[in-house]
Amino acid sequence: MSRTRRFFSPEDKVAILRKHFLEGVPVSEICKQLDLNPAQFYNWQR
């Protein structure tokens, strides 16, 4: 099974991080919705 690489713009990344920090949505839920690895989320956070 090959996966295509997805590109998130800086604006997309900020919107995703804001969802967690301002709206209080759990990281696990965000990652599940976007099929995103939690490690990637935390890398963006840094």
C-alpha positions in Angstrom: 0.0 0.0 0.0 1.6 3.3 -1.1 0.6 6.5 0.4 1.0 9.8 -1.3 2.8 12.6 0.5 0.5 15.3 1.7 1.5 19.0 2.0 0.1 21.2 4.7 0.6 24.9 4.1 1.8 27.0 7.1 -1.7 28.4 7.3 -3.2 24.9 7.5 -0.7 24.0 10.3 -1.6 27.0 12.3 -5.3 26.3 11.9 -4.8 22.7 13.1 -2.8 23.8 16.1 -5.3 26.5 17.0 -8.0 23.9 17.0 -6.2 22.2 19.8 -5.0 25.2 21.8 -8.0 27.5 21.5 -10.9 25.2 21.1 -9.6 22.4 23.3 -10.0 19.6 20.8 -7.8 16.6 21.9 -4.8 15.9 19.8 -5.9 12.3 19.3 -9.2 13.5 17.8 -7.5 15.9 15.5 -5.0 13.3 14.3 -7.7 10.8 13.7 -9.8 13.2 11.6 -6.8 14.2 9.5 -5.1 10.8 9.4 -2.1 12.5 10.9 0.6 11.0 13.1 0.6 12.6 16.5 4.4 13.0 16.3 3.9 15.2 13.3 1.5 17.3 15.3 4.0 17.8 18.1 6.8 18.6 15.6 4.6 21.4 14.2 4.0 22.6 17.7 7.7 23.2 18.2 
